[in-house]
Amino acid sequence: MLHAAERGSNLGDITAQLLRLLDWYGAAELQAAIEETLASGAAPHQNLGRLTLERRRAAGGATPPIAIKLPEHG
């Protein structure tokens, strides 16, 4: 996040995207994707993390995550 902040990126948007990826893929996969992205030497960006997650998912033969919106209980 520090690099994103230094570039003037919208931290709220990045946080929301990371939370969505966390919901879809889980903590272990998200952590592995972040570490892989950083180790590659690429500039950190949430889209690279998403692409890394998608590549890892496809390599493992898993189906794409599907977002399901449930109605709120009132």
N, C-alpha and C positions, 0 to 999 in steps of 0.2 A: 504494500500500500504506500510505502514511503516513496517509491519510484513514481507511482501514479500521482501522488500529491505533488511531487516536484515538477511533474509535467503539466499540472493543472487539470488533471482528469477529475471527473465527477465521482467522488468517493461514495456518495449515496447510491449511485447507479451500480458501481462496481460491487458494493456490499450486497445489494439486492440480487445481482447476478450470481455472486458466489453462494448466497443462501439458497437460491433456486437450484444450483448445481449440487449443493449439499443435500437437499431434499431428494433430488433425482438419483444421485449416484452413491451417497453415503460418505461418511467422514474418511474412511480408509482410502477409497478411490480418489476422492478429491485431494487428500494429502499427497498421495502418490503422484497424481497428475501435476500438482504444484511443484513438488520436488523435481520431477522429470523436466518440467518446463524451465525451471531455474537452472538445473544442471546443464541444459542444452546451450546455455549462454545467450538465449534469445531474450530480448527485452520483455520483461513481465507484462502481460496484458491478459485481461479476463478471457478474450477470445482464444488466445493460445491455450489457456487452461481448458476451455470447452473443447477445442479441437483435440487436445491430448486425451481428454476423457473419451471422446467419440472414437478416436483411434484405438485406445485400450479396450473399449467395449466391443468394437468390431473384431479386434484380434482375438478376443476371448469368446467370440461367437454369441454374445448376449444380444437380446433384442433392444431396440432403442427405448429409452424411458418415455413414459406417457404421463403427461400432467393431467391429473383428475381434479376438477373443482367440485367440491361438495358444498351443498347449501349450508349456511350457518344455522346453528340451532338458536331458536329465539325464545 
